[in-house]
């Protein structure tokens, strides 16, 4: 079976081990040579170019994604040619336009922060007043990792974005006074089968995820866990999603409000590689191929994943370096800090504010897992944790 | 860091996920196009050809192996050129010649079955008498998976081998009345650091391993477990081994006798991918690169690995097939039998008596893990289990 992945980032890279195990031939359309997923890259080209994508997809059984940015007209052309596009174009549309996502989720009845489409200063100022003097403004298209997101106290703080947004407008949301941020991950097969991993807590710094905590020992009340799977299932079925879905939510007391959706394996699910029976990457491949889903049970009681933002350039690089001894020294020093740490290096050049890898540790205790994961990540140059 | 693997079989294939995680650039010298490890194959050629191997090794930091058959003169030429060859040529020599292995292990003081070098009918018949009327005869070079091994009741049963073995002779061994066969796996780094996985029980049929059982719950007495690690450590240090070593032994009561050695990741350690913190493949890469070793603790209490010998041709193939729906049906039917089964497909064509994949299941109970692993393997066409 041949599955094509559009996009050659770390998500495509982490699908490779799963494809090797399952005997699936993974083919990647990468943006550039030396991409994270270069090992499986069969084409290099622009995913916004119709001819490039159609040629790439020619002999593939299923098309799926490393990111959600493939233009709708290309997704529709693939579908029209009889290709199995998973998740389907109509679901991906929500991830491509935050305003459309908010409208669709409202229709489904998912719990949301107060939000509005604002097209001018008056509308934005009125919204800001209505939610207590401060709001979040988001450009509907193209933002990620804190980019395209701004906290504003008055419409003048977003006048540049307002003037370029035209009639589409911007998404304005209330600032939710959350207790913590959480993420519910699920996979839904083309057959309709669904599996949920446990709800996890995510910790962000400057809009970028820094830590994810998963536990079998009462990290969440049963009510909150049940509500999270209920919300995620309603969304997945409501939008016709296939593959992995991450529903990022705010927890306020026992209540949950949907913040963002990701329609692909997601950073909040990287812990599943080393901490659950079936990783989100294997589950994604099984789901988009229409195979039965695997168990999403945890294999340890307390798992913490620490992102590495920045990173030491001797360890994090996309091509070849000459200084193997320094690389060994840094990598070895990090590995020596915790024999149970699982290191994941994405094959990307170290750069400020860039995710270049992660570390997962599974023990019997969340603080202990976190202490070890952070120690290893810091030794590898995680600027977000030091 | 660039590690080269000579040989493109399933062991090289299963090193790929570990190399992706660790950010190690793995380069494989494969015997043919469409090898198991083709994803990482940078060269295709004959490992017995000096020029081919030297060219392959040119820019690599470490050379290691998928098999033990690279000729000594090539290993020595690599070493003479300053390449880090792991395990070293002197250790691999033991795996290449069973008579030399027996002699070396005798010197180290490892417990062995009664054995002798026999060069003619008289010597063999005399040995057979001395060990009770039946013996095992092995060709010293080239045997595997039951090939090159024969049970004999008189020298005439091996007269063909005797006449072609010349002055080197054959290895004759007593038939050990063992209670079970076991395997002690360890990794030894170039720094001298050693980690042991728990002793496992192996089940063979017609000379091919069919099942491996690993347990945290008293599968072996403490005495036997301790004796196994002691023997394996003495051997590893005695022969200067680096990387993963499998010491296959016979258990007779509380006693252990060394049967075979494998100086690379081994079938009896495939369960570690899904059942221990650090897989034998990651550990092998860490060991040959001189990095600190990872924890070899089990992540579940009872793990069983079932080999798939034979296999259904719609699922097990090396190239492309056309019938995706049949493939999905068979693979899906197998996966549906146990949501916690971890399937590993080697990318080899299905063929009688050939290992083409394996299935691992980890639960709280050995019989339950075994029942599920066998059910999935049989659904995939394991002729050895049905």
HADDOCK unambig.tbl for C-alpha pairs under 7 A between the chains (distance, minus, plus):
assign (segid A and resid 1 and name CA) (segid B and resid 324 and name CA) 5.86 0.50 0.50
assign (segid A and resid 17 and name CA) (segid B and resid 17 and name CA) 4.76 0.50 0.50
assign (segid A and resid 21 and name CA) (segid B and resid 343 and name CA) 6.26 0.50 0.50
assign (segid A and resid 21 and name CA) (segid B and resid 344 and name CA) 4.37 0.50 0.50
assign (segid A and resid 21 and name CA) (segid B and resid 345 and name CA) 5.59 0.50 0.50
assign (segid A and resid 22 and name CA) (segid B and resid 343 and name CA) 6.14 0.50 0.50
assign (segid A and resid 22 and name CA) (segid B and resid 344 and name CA) 5.82 0.50 0.50
assign (segid A and resid 22 and name CA) (segid B and resid 345 and name CA) 5.76 0.50 0.50
assign (segid A and resid 23 and name CA) (segid B and resid 345 and name CA) 5.03 0.50 0.50
assign (segid A and resid 23 and name CA) (segid B and resid 346 and name CA) 6.88 0.50 0.50
assign (segid A and resid 23 and name CA) (segid B and resid 347 and name CA) 6.23 0.50 0.50
assign (segid A and resid 39 and name CA) (segid B and resid 39 and name CA) 6.71 0.50 0.50
assign (segid A and resid 277 and name CA) (segid B and resid 340 and name CA) 6.30 0.50 0.50
assign (segid A and resid 291 and name CA) (segid B and resid 328 and name CA) 6.88 0.50 0.50
assign (segid A and resid 291 and name CA) (segid B and resid 332 and name CA) 5.14 0.50 0.50
assign (segid A and resid 292 and name CA) (segid B and resid 332 and name CA) 5.80 0.50 0.50
assign (segid A and resid 292 and name CA) (segid B and resid 335 and name CA) 6.23 0.50 0.50
assign (segid A and resid 292 and name CA) (segid B and resid 336 and name CA) 5.72 0.50 0.50
assign (segid A and resid 293 and name CA) (segid B and resid 339 and name CA) 6.77 0.50 0.50
assign (segid A and resid 294 and name CA) (segid B and resid 339 and name CA) 4.37 0.50 0.50
assign (segid A and resid 294 and name CA) (segid B and resid 340 and name CA) 5.98 0.50 0.50
assign (segid A and resid 295 and name CA) (segid B and resid 339 and name CA) 4.91 0.50 0.50
assign (segid A and resid 295 and name CA) (segid B and resid 340 and name CA) 5.22 0.50 0.50
assign (segid A and resid 299 and name CA) (segid B and resid 299 and name CA) 6.77 0.50 0.50
assign (segid A and resid 324 and name CA) (segid B and resid 1 and name CA) 5.86 0.50 0.50
assign (segid A and resid 328 and name CA) (segid B and resid 291 and name CA) 6.88 0.50 0.50
assign (segid A and resid 332 and name CA) (segid B and resid 291 and name CA) 5.14 0.50 0.50
assign (segid A and resid 332 and name CA) (segid B and resid 292 and name CA) 5.82 0.50 0.50
assign (segid A and resid 335 and name CA) (segid B and resid 292 and name CA) 6.25 0.50 0.50
assign (segid A and resid 336 and name CA) (segid B and resid 292 and name CA) 5.75 0.50 0.50
assign (segid A and resid 339 and name CA) (segid B and resid 293 and name CA) 6.79 0.50 0.50
assign (segid A and resid 339 and name CA) (segid B and resid 294 and name CA) 4.38 0.50 0.50
assign (segid A and resid 339 and name CA) (segid B and resid 295 and name CA) 4.92 0.50 0.50
assign (segid A and resid 340 and name CA) (segid B and resid 277 and name CA) 6.31 0.50 0.50
assign (segid A and resid 340 and name CA) (segid B and resid 294 and name CA) 5.99 0.50 0.50
assign (segid A and resid 340 and name CA) (segid B and resid 295 and name CA) 5.24 0.50 0.50
assign (segid A and resid 343 and name CA) (segid B and resid 21 and name CA) 6.26 0.50 0.50
assign (segid A and resid 343 and name CA) (segid B and resid 22 and name CA) 6.13 0.50 0.50
assign (segid A and resid 344 and name CA) (segid B and resid 21 and name CA) 4.37 0.50 0.50
assign (segid A and resid 344 and name CA) (segid B and resid 22 and name CA) 5.83 0.50 0.50
assign (segid A and resid 345 and name CA) (segid B and resid 21 and name CA) 5.58 0.50 0.50
assign (segid A and resid 345 and name CA) (segid B and resid 22 and name CA) 5.76 0.50 0.50
assign (segid A and resid 345 and name CA) (segid B and resid 23 and name CA) 5.02 0.50 0.50
assign (segid A and resid 346 and name CA) (segid B and resid 23 and name CA) 6.87 0.50 0.50
assign (segid A and resid 347 and name CA) (segid B and resid 23 and name CA) 6.22 0.50 0.50
